[in-house]
Structure formats: structure tokens, C-alpha cells
Amino acid sequence: MVAGQKIGYARVSSKDQNLDRQLAALKKEKVFRVFTDTVSGSSTQRPGLDGALNYLRAGDQLIVVSMDRLARSLIDLHRLVDELTERGVSVKFLKEGQTYLLDSSPVAKLMLGLLGSVAEFERSIIRERQAEGIAKAKARGVYKGRAKVLNEEQVAQARGWVSAGIPKAEVARRLGIGRTTLYKYLNQ
């Protein structure tokens, strides 16, 4: 039984992914409020998670669809769960069917470590398969990497503007790209 509010947290790793499945699962849990992020879990910039951590109070419960949505490493997972439970906030993971409290048993803590390790292992397997797929596609000449942002004509135009004394920030703005991208093309 939760004394306070049920608060949800959902995260997707890229703008191409969709939060709908996670939000539907959280809605079934009758959460009061949901915080979301659409950034890689390895990123330290997660305003949704920061907002949830600041919002949660003793007696509340943080509900997350899966452990890998909360943290990308076992160390980070333990740190977050420990920090929250020490504040009197319970943490519930729907996929794993686990809830953690301050007075969680040693077996529950063992399960957190085991399930977190499995999630970390799954991510490493996915990265490995992705790298293998890219290598095979490159060998077949199919994989070309990211599409170029600027064509050769635009690069020549950018060089001309820079030679004419136009600030690089202005050149980047005119081309609709970031300065870092502009520098990359100018240094080719």
C-alpha cells in the first residue's frame, strides 16, 4: 500500500522511439503524474528524471516500466534505488515485478542486482549485434554511415562566406547547421 502518490517515469533513447507503450502501462497503475525523457540513458542530462527525483516525497512510489528505463548501468540503478528508498520512496518495476522499499529483504536486494545485471548484459549484446551488422553491411558496400548534411556546393559556399569575413556562427545559422558541424566540414 502506498501512503503518498504514485509517480511514473518513462524514457525512450531517441526521438524516433515512442513513449506510448510505457505511458499506457503507467496509466494502468493509476499514477498521479508522469515524468518523461527522450534521451539516451547514458546521457547525464535527464530533466524528466531530475524532475521526478525532486518531486518525490516520503511515502510516494516511483513506478517505472523496466529497470533499463531508469538506469543504464548496474551502479546507477543501485544508486538511484538506494537514494529513493532511503528517502522513504518505494520503487516499483513493472516488467520485473519487483518493488523496493527501505526495509527490502536481502533477497530483494540480490534480485535488484541480478535483474540489473541481466538488463546490462542485454544492452551489451544489442550493441555487439549492431556493430556486427554494421560491419557486414560495410563489407557488402551497403552501409554508408550517416547522410551528409551539406553537399559540396554548400561547403564551397560556406568556405566563401568565411573567406569574406562572415563569422562562422552566422555561416552556420545561414546553412541551418550547428557550429561544430560547420567546423567539421571546413576542416575536411
Secondary structure, 3 states (H helix, E strand, C coil): CCCCCEEEEEEECCCCCCCHHHHHHHHHCCCCEEEEEECCCCCCCCHHHHHHHHHCCCCCEEEECCHHHHCCCHHHHHHHHHHHHHCCCEEEECCCCEEECCCCCHHHHHHHHHHHHHHHHHHHHHHHHHHHHHHHHHHCCCCCCCCCCCCHHHHHHHHHHHHCCCCHHHHHHHHCCCHHHHHHHHCC
